[in-house]
Amino acid sequence: MKLLYLDPIMGISGDMCLAALIDAGCPFDQLLELLRQLPLDLPSMTPEKRRKGAVEGTYLRIGESPVHLSIGQMKEMIEGLEVERRVKADAVGILEVLVNGEAKAHGVPAEEVHFHELSHVDTIIDCLCVARAMAYFAVEEVFCGPLPQGRGFIKTAHGVMPNPPPATTEIVSGLDVVFLDEERELTTPTGAAIARYYAKGRTRPPFRVTGHGYGFGTFETTKPNVLRVFLGEADGPSFEEEVWVAEADMDDMEPEYLGAVADRIRAAGALDAIYFPIQMKKGRPGIRLALIAPLSRLPGLVDMVLRETTTFGVRFRPEFRSVLARKEEVRETSLGPVNVKTGYDRSGKRLKAHVEFEDVKKMADKLGMTYLGLMEALKKEL
């Protein structure tokens, strides 16, 4: 299993993360090739070697740009790219962490969030390129050290804010942090969103280091303003992945609404959400809603359950689950391209493969075939 460890020695931001991944070996040309698909004028981008004391790494110099985008425009552009699905899903996922953090910090619905600084073109560049670099290294698990936080106040488009600002505070909820005696914004909202989106659990298994990189930030201090990343391999898939289970019982909610609620919970970052009938006190029939999620997503998901259902309380507990190593790829068939997810056991042996149903559905509708017939035809080829 391929791992990546984020080590935010003295900070983390979107461009620092991207610079560290370039320094670790991700080809810069591949990132530019992806960005050039975007229907907008890109700022100049130049990776530069930089040294601070004994630390040498990469600084990504990004030129000025007047381009600002709404969250809707960013998502639409990402979905229109010709790139593997993983990259699109990860880039949108990082954006959604940013939006939800801003929404909660300012007390408005996510659809009403106005980004200010985060509307700059740098945001979509960071999200897309980090997602592309993760796919380039075929990273399966990401772990992260404590996120450093500064003190005092910082200037933002919203005015003078306490450091860290409210949006960052919301995003790092559930993650490990450490406060340093620095009057600087050491963890930016985009840097925090990258860590929160990718780092699913707090367990950090031993692994063999296969590569590393240093990404420099813009601050000049007596200490290196640098993010370090380690690439590595573990002997097998993460058979002991920490997750949290949250449950709520109710006997006064319309069952048809729970399906829509479960969909929203999954979209908000739950690994899964189910509901099933139970017998409650006094013989009343009821429904239990259960979800599993990484710790970093748990607070927001618990709030969603309390907001979206009739329950007055949610219980939760930590558990571990065994998972297979997975590989997602686009496979060409005589009927067209389909996304296939393949599972491997601890020794690397292929155990099973699953064709993405949405691809089957679209293809069957287009060709006028039954879903079952098309699925059987694809299985013969794959």
C-alpha positions as a Python dict, from the first residue, in 0.01 Angstrom:
ca = {
    (1, 'M'): (0, 0, 0),
    (2, 'K'): (135, 344, -98),
    (3, 'L'): (126, 612, 171),
    (4, 'L'): (189, 982, 201),
    (5, 'Y'): (270, 1158, 527),
    (6, 'L'): (218, 1535, 554),
    (7, 'D'): (466, 1685, 800),
    (8, 'P'): (372, 2055, 844),
    (9, 'I'): (692, 2159, 1022),
    (10, 'M'): (623, 2530, 1003),
    (11, 'G'): (300, 2561, 811),
    (12, 'I'): (76, 2422, 539),
    (13, 'S'): (-98, 2595, 250),
    (14, 'G'): (-219, 2490, -92),
    (15, 'D'): (89, 2614, -276),
    (16, 'M'): (326, 2469, -12),
    (17, 'C'): (161, 2129, -48),
    (18, 'L'): (184, 2150, -426),
    (19, 'A'): (549, 2261, -411),
    (20, 'A'): (637, 1971, -178),
    (21, 'L'): (476, 1719, -413),
    (22, 'I'): (666, 1866, -708),
    (23, 'D'): (986, 1848, -503),
    (24, 'A'): (907, 1483, -427),
    (25, 'G'): (902, 1403, -799),
    (26, 'C'): (563, 1488, -949),
    (27, 'P'): (633, 1620, -1303),
    (28, 'F'): (543, 1987, -1326),
    (29, 'D'): (462, 1948, -1699),
    (30, 'Q'): (180, 1705, -1617),
    (31, 'L'): (24, 1959, -1383),
    (32, 'L'): (45, 2234, -1645),
    (33, 'E'): (-109, 2004, -1906),
    (34, 'L'): (-411, 1957, -1681),
    (35, 'L'): (-444, 2326, -1595),
    (36, 'R'): (-433, 2428, -1960),
    (37, 'Q'): (-767, 2254, -2009),
    (38, 'L'): (-930, 2520, -1790),
    (39, 'P'): (-1117, 2785, -1994),
    (40, 'L'): (-938, 3082, -1836),
    (41, 'D'): (-613, 3279, -1847),
    (42, 'L'): (-368, 3113, -1610),
    (43, 'P'): (-113, 3311, -1409),
    (44, 'S'): (254, 3232, -1462),
    (45, 'M'): (379, 2937, -1255),
    (46, 'T'): (745, 2859, -1195),
    (47, 'P'): (888, 2603, -949),
    (48, 'E'): (1213, 2738, -800),
    (49, 'K'): (1474, 2568, -586),
    (50, 'R'): (1517, 2740, -249),
    (51, 'R'): (1739, 2685, 54),
    (52, 'K'): (1695, 2792, 416),
    (53, 'G'): (1986, 2683, 632),
    (54, 'A'): (2034, 2311, 574),
    (55, 'V'): (1687, 2267, 422),
    (56, 'E'): (1656, 2267, 44),
    (57, 'G'): (1325, 2235, -137),
    (58, 'T'): (1091, 2387, -395),
    (59, 'Y'): (906, 2717, -391),
    (60, 'L'): (621, 2759, -639),
    (61, 'R'): (613, 3114, -770),
    (62, 'I'): (265, 3202, -898),
    (63, 'G'): (215, 3530, -1081),
    (64, 'E'): (-59, 3786, -1026),
    (65, 'S'): (-401, 3725, -1181),
    (66, 'P'): (-727, 3924, -1179),
    (67, 'V'): (-934, 3607, -1224),
    (68, 'H'): (-1186, 3529, -950),
    (69, 'L'): (-1435, 3242, -961),
    (70, 'S'): (-1741, 3132, -769),
    (71, 'I'): (-1751, 2787, -612),
    (72, 'G'): (-2007, 2687, -876),
    (73, 'Q'): (-1777, 2796, -1158),
    (74, 'M'): (-1485, 2603, -1008),
    (75, 'K'): (-1688, 2284, -976),
    (76, 'E'): (-1823, 2317, -1330),
    (77, 'M'): (-1471, 2363, -1471),
    (78, 'I'): (-1338, 2064, -1277),
    (79, 'E'): (-1620, 1838, -1395),
    (80, 'G'): (-1550, 1937, -1755),
    (81, 'L'): (-1186, 1826, -1750),
    (82, 'E'): (-1060, 1518, -1932),
    (83, 'V'): (-890, 1348, -1639),
    (84, 'E'): (-948, 1039, -1429),
    (85, 'R'): (-1245, 1048, -1195),
    (86, 'R'): (-1030, 1028, -882),
    (87, 'V'): (-871, 1365, -961),
    (88, 'K'): (-1208, 1532, -1017),
    (89, 'A'): (-1359, 1382, -701),
    (90, 'D'): (-1062, 1484, -486),
    (91, 'A'): (-1047, 1839, -620),
    (92, 'V'): (-1421, 1890, -564),
    (93, 'G'): (-1392, 1725, -222),
    (94, 'I'): (-1125, 1974, -110),
    (95, 'L'): (-1342, 2262, -236),
    (96, 'E'): (-1641, 2131, -41),
    (97, 'V'): (-1437, 2115, 280),
    (98, 'L'): (-1347, 2482, 222),
    (99, 'V'): (-1708, 2581, 153),
    (100, 'N'): (-1846, 2397, 456),
    (101, 'G'): (-1581, 2554, 679),
    (102, 'E'): (-1662, 2904, 554),
    (103, 'A'): (-2037, 2841, 585),
    (104, 'K'): (-2015, 2723, 944),
    (105, 'A'): (-1777, 3003, 1042),
    (106, 'H'): (-2011, 3271, 906),
    (107, 'G'): (-2339, 3105, 999),
    (108, 'V'): (-2481, 3084, 645),
    (109, 'P'): (-2587, 2794, 422),
    (110, 'A'): (-2312, 2653, 201),
    (111, 'E'): (-2485, 2778, -115),
    (112, 'E'): (-2466, 3137, 15),
    (113, 'V'): (-2092, 3138, 90),
    (114, 'H'): (-1894, 3419, -73),
    (115, 'F'): (-1526, 3328, -88),
    (116, 'H'): (-1331, 3660, -100),
    (117, 'E'): (-961, 3547, -100),
    (118, 'L'): (-1055, 3187, -176),
    (119, 'S'): (-1233, 3293, -496),
    (120, 'H'): (-895, 3364, -652),
    (121, 'V'): (-779, 3137, -933),
    (122, 'D'): (-505, 3006, -701),
    (123, 'T'): (-768, 2801, -516),
    (124, 'I'): (-871, 2589, -815),
    (125, 'I'): (-504, 2557, -915),
    (126, 'D'): (-410, 2424, -570),
    (127, 'C'): (-704, 2183, -544),
    (128, 'L'): (-663, 2042, -894),
    (129, 'C'): (-285, 2007, -889),
    (130, 'V'): (-269, 1849, -543),
    (131, 'A'): (-536, 1599, -652),
    (132, 'R'): (-343, 1525, -973),
    (133, 'A'): (-17, 1476, -783),
    (134, 'M'): (-183, 1236, -538),
    (135, 'A'): (-305, 1033, -835),
    (136, 'Y'): (41, 1046, -999),
    (137, 'F'): (197, 889, -689),
    (138, 'A'): (-100, 645, -662),
    (139, 'V'): (-138, 739, -295),
    (140, 'E'): (-386, 514, -115),
    (141, 'E'): (-362, 650, 241),
    (142, 'V'): (-265, 993, 373),
    (143, 'F'): (-157, 1072, 728),
    (144, 'C'): (-80, 1411, 877),
    (145, 'G'): (116, 1551, 1169),
    (146, 'P'): (-21, 1827, 1398),
    (147, 'L'): (-117, 2141, 1205),
    (148, 'P'): (76, 2446, 1337),
    (149, 'Q'): (-126, 2752, 1438),
    (150, 'G'): (1, 3103, 1500),
    (151, 'R'): (-115, 3366, 1750),
    (152, 'G'): (-234, 3727, 1748),
    (153, 'F'): (-429, 3873, 1458),
    (154, 'I'): (-417, 3865, 1077),
    (155, 'K'): (-565, 4088, 805),
    (156, 'T'): (-820, 3929, 569),
    (157, 'A'): (-1088, 4045, 323),
    (158, 'H'): (-1331, 4020, 616),
    (159, 'G'): (-1114, 4259, 822),
    (160, 'V'): (-879, 4191, 1111),
    (161, 'M'): (-930, 3837, 1242),
    (162, 'P'): (-796, 3634, 1533),
    (163, 'N'): (-525, 3389, 1430),
    (164, 'P'): (-621, 3125, 1318),
    (165, 'P'): (-930, 3276, 1151),
    (166, 'P'): (-1278, 3124, 1207),
    (167, 'A'): (-1290, 2930, 878),
    (168, 'T'): (-959, 2758, 947),
    (169, 'T'): (-1071, 2684, 1303),
    (170, 'E'): (-1380, 2508, 1170),
    (171, 'I'): (-1186, 2311, 909),
    (172, 'V'): (-925, 2179, 1156),
    (173, 'S'): (-1195, 2063, 1399),
    (174, 'G'): (-1117, 1699, 1478),
    (175, 'L'): (-754, 1724, 1361),
    (176, 'D'): (-444, 1750, 1580),
    (177, 'V'): (-302, 2103, 1607),
    (178, 'V'): (-10, 2269, 1784),
    (179, 'F'): (11, 2641, 1872),
    (180, 'L'): (342, 2819, 1810),
    (181, 'D'): (467, 3159, 1921),
    (182, 'E'): (446, 3308, 1572),
    (183, 'E'): (233, 3607, 1469),
    (184, 'R'): (165, 3459, 1128),
    (185, 'E'): (-105, 3252, 959),
    (186, 'L'): (82, 2922, 955),
    (187, 'T'): (-211, 2707, 837),
    (188, 'T'): (-427, 2853, 558),
    (189, 'P'): (-785, 2740, 490),
    (190, 'T'): (-677, 2558, 172),
    (191, 'G'): (-389, 2385, 351),
    (192, 'A'): (-623, 2281, 631),
    (193, 'A'): (-881, 2157, 379),
    (194, 'I'): (-622, 1940, 202),
    (195, 'A'): (-518, 1783, 532),
    (196, 'R'): (-876, 1728, 645),
    (197, 'Y'): (-994, 1582, 316),
    (198, 'Y'): (-710, 1334, 272),
    (199, 'A'): (-610, 1241, 629),
    (200, 'K'): (-889, 999, 723),
    (201, 'G'): (-768, 874, 1061),
    (202, 'R'): (-523, 935, 1344),
    (203, 'T'): (-353, 593, 1334),
    (204, 'R'): (-13, 618, 1164),
    (205, 'P'): (125, 279, 1063),
    (206, 'P'): (497, 217, 1010),
    (207, 'F'): (610, 238, 648),
    (208, 'R'): (923, 235, 433),
    (209, 'V'): (1019, 578, 300),
    (210, 'T'): (1050, 580, -80),
    (211, 'G'): (1071, 954, -138),
    (212, 'H'): (1030, 1295, 20),
    (213, 'G'): (996, 1660, -69),
    (214, 'Y'): (1004, 2009, 85),
    (215, 'G'): (763, 2285, -11),
    (216, 'F'): (852, 2641, 88),
    (217, 'G'): (601, 2911, 177),
    (218, 'T'): (634, 3287, 131),
    (219, 'F'): (715, 3389, 490),
    (220, 'E'): (1071, 3484, 581),
    (221, 'T'): (1140, 3387, 943),
    (222, 'T'): (1431, 3254, 1145),
    (223, 'K'): (1278, 2909, 1098),
    (224, 'P'): (1213, 2745, 758),
    (225, 'N'): (854, 2815, 648),
    (226, 'V'): (832, 2468, 498),
    (227, 'L'): (602, 2169, 458),
    (228, 'R'): (765, 1828, 429),
    (229, 'V'): (603, 1523, 266),
    (230, 'F'): (713, 1163, 289),
    (231, 'L'): (616, 899, 31),
    (232, 'G'): (628, 539, 145),
    (233, 'E'): (498, 185, 124),
    (234, 'A'): (345, -41, 388),
    (235, 'D'): (343, -420, 371),
    (236, 'G'): (-28, -442, 299),
    (237, 'P'): (-356, -255, 297),
    (238, 'S'): (-472, -78, 610),
    (239, 'F'): (-653, -364, 780),
    (240, 'E'): (-699, -155, 1093),
    (241, 'E'): (-844, 171, 974),
    (242, 'E'): (-997, 379, 1252),
    (243, 'V'): (-1352, 500, 1188),
    (244, 'W'): (-1632, 637, 1402),
    (245, 'V'): (-1987, 503, 1409),
    (246, 'A'): (-2271, 743, 1487),
    (247, 'E'): (-2629, 628, 1546),
    (248, 'A'): (-2966, 786, 1613),
    (249, 'D'): (-3303, 617, 1682),
    (250, 'M'): (-3636, 778, 1600),
    (251, 'D'): (-4001, 678, 1579),
    (252, 'D'): (-4157, 998, 1448),
    (253, 'M'): (-3987, 1062, 1113),
    (254, 'E'): (-4129, 987, 772),
    (255, 'P'): (-3924, 696, 627),
    (256, 'E'): (-3910, 841, 276),
    (257, 'Y'): (-3717, 1144, 403),
    (258, 'L'): (-3443, 927, 549),
    (259, 'G'): (-3326, 819, 204),
    (260, 'A'): (-3265, 1183, 109),
    (261, 'V'): (-3096, 1250, 443),
    (262, 'A'): (-2868, 949, 397),
    (263, 'D'): (-2768, 1081, 53),
    (264, 'R'): (-2676, 1418, 205),
    (265, 'I'): (-2476, 1251, 481),
    (266, 'R'): (-2273, 1052, 227),
    (267, 'A'): (-2217, 1363, 16),
    (268, 'A'): (-2092, 1548, 327),
    (269, 'G'): (-1811, 1300, 382),
    (270, 'A'): (-1951, 990, 553),
    (271, 'L'): (-1798, 665, 438),
    (272, 'D'): (-2147, 515, 444),
    (273, 'A'): (-2493, 577, 586),
    (274, 'I'): (-2775, 323, 632),
    (275, 'Y'): (-3111, 302, 808),
    (276, 'F'): (-3314, 2, 917),
    (277, 'P'): (-3622, -85, 1129),
    (278, 'I'): (-3591, -144, 1503),
    (279, 'Q'): (-3828, -211, 1795),
    (280, 'M'): (-3831, 73, 2046),
    (281, 'K'): (-3974, 105, 2397),
    (282, 'K'): (-4342, 37, 2456),
    (283, 'G'): (-4344, -180, 2146),
    (284, 'R'): (-4325, 115, 1906),
    (285, 'P'): (-4168, 51, 1564),
    (286, 'G'): (-3878, 284, 1491),
    (287, 'I'): (-3585, 347, 1257),
    (288, 'R'): (-3213, 357, 1334),
    (289, 'L'): (-2993, 581, 1122),
    (290, 'A'): (-2627, 476, 1133),
    (291, 'L'): (-2322, 624, 965),
    (292, 'I'): (-1949, 563, 965),
    (293, 'A'): (-1696, 841, 911),
    (294, 'P'): (-1339, 947, 984),
    (295, 'L'): (-1295, 1149, 1303),
    (296, 'S'): (-1224, 1465, 1105),
    (297, 'R'): (-1575, 1457, 952),
    (298, 'L'): (-1763, 1344, 1263),
    (299, 'P'): (-1856, 1683, 1422),
    (300, 'G'): (-2012, 1818, 1103),
    (301, 'L'): (-2199, 1494, 1034),
    (302, 'V'): (-2340, 1477, 1387),
    (303, 'D'): (-2464, 1835, 1346),
    (304, 'M'): (-2624, 1734, 1016),
    (305, 'V'): (-2809, 1440, 1173),
    (306, 'L'): (-2942, 1665, 1451),
    (307, 'R'): (-3045, 1928, 1198),
    (308, 'E'): (-3195, 1701, 932),
    (309, 'T'): (-3382, 1444, 1145),
    (310, 'T'): (-3627, 1442, 1437),
    (311, 'T'): (-3380, 1290, 1685),
    (312, 'F'): (-3278, 1479, 1998),
    (313, 'G'): (-2944, 1300, 2034),
    (314, 'V'): (-2670, 1105, 1857),
    (315, 'R'): (-2439, 846, 2012),
    (316, 'F'): (-2101, 761, 1861),
    (317, 'R'): (-1809, 532, 1924),
    (318, 'P'): (-1472, 450, 1766),
    (319, 'E'): (-1428, 125, 1575),
    (320, 'F'): (-1177, -32, 1335),
    (321, 'R'): (-1252, -182, 998),
    (322, 'S'): (-1061, -406, 759),
    (323, 'V'): (-1042, -284, 400),
    (324, 'L'): (-887, -408, 79),
    (325, 'A'): (-633, -211, -116),
    (326, 'R'): (-820, -53, -407),
    (327, 'K'): (-732, 67, -753),
    (328, 'E'): (-966, 272, -970),
    (329, 'E'): (-904, 300, -1343),
    (330, 'V'): (-1082, 367, -1671),
    (331, 'R'): (-1098, 52, -1886),
    (332, 'E'): (-1172, 58, -2257),
    (333, 'T'): (-1433, -190, -2387),
    (334, 'S'): (-1600, -250, -2722),
    (335, 'L'): (-1904, -68, -2583),
    (336, 'G'): (-1710, 231, -2450),
    (337, 'P'): (-1494, 333, -2151),
    (338, 'V'): (-1604, 237, -1798),
    (339, 'N'): (-1466, 302, -1452),
    (340, 'V'): (-1359, -16, -1273),
    (341, 'K'): (-1268, -54, -905),
    (342, 'T'): (-1044, -352, -823),
    (343, 'G'): (-977, -492, -474),
    (344, 'Y'): (-654, -665, -364),
    (345, 'D'): (-576, -867, -51),
    (346, 'R'): (-278, -827, 183),
    (347, 'S'): (-46, -1015, -54),
    (348, 'G'): (-151, -805, -353),
    (349, 'K'): (-367, -1075, -507),
    (350, 'R'): (-665, -949, -708),
    (351, 'L'): (-986, -1059, -536),
    (352, 'K'): (-1269, -875, -706),
    (353, 'A'): (-1361, -600, -950),
    (354, 'H'): (-1664, -376, -966),
    (355, 'V'): (-1788, -169, -1260),
    (356, 'E'): (-1922, 176, -1170),
    (357, 'F'): (-2301, 148, -1203),
    (358, 'E'): (-2347, 508, -1318),
    (359, 'D'): (-2133, 424, -1623),
    (360, 'V'): (-2344, 113, -1687),
    (361, 'K'): (-2665, 313, -1655),
    (362, 'K'): (-2553, 588, -1896),
    (363, 'M'): (-2419, 339, -2147),
    (364, 'A'): (-2728, 115, -2135),
    (365, 'D'): (-2961, 414, -2178),
    (366, 'K'): (-2756, 537, -2473),
    (367, 'L'): (-2741, 196, -2644),
    (368, 'G'): (-3097, 95, -2561),
    (369, 'M'): (-2983, -218, -2372),
    (370, 'T'): (-3103, -362, -2043),
    (371, 'Y'): (-2880, -288, -1744),
    (372, 'L'): (-2839, -659, -1673),
    (373, 'G'): (-2755, -738, -2035),
    (374, 'L'): (-2497, -464, -2057),
    (375, 'M'): (-2339, -566, -1726),
    (376, 'E'): (-2306, -927, -1843),
    (377, 'A'): (-2145, -812, -2169),
    (378, 'L'): (-1895, -595, -1981),
    (379, 'K'): (-1805, -877, -1740),
    (380, 'K'): (-1711, -1100, -2033),
    (381, 'E'): (-1467, -836, -2161),
    (382, 'L'): (-1325, -735, -1827),
}
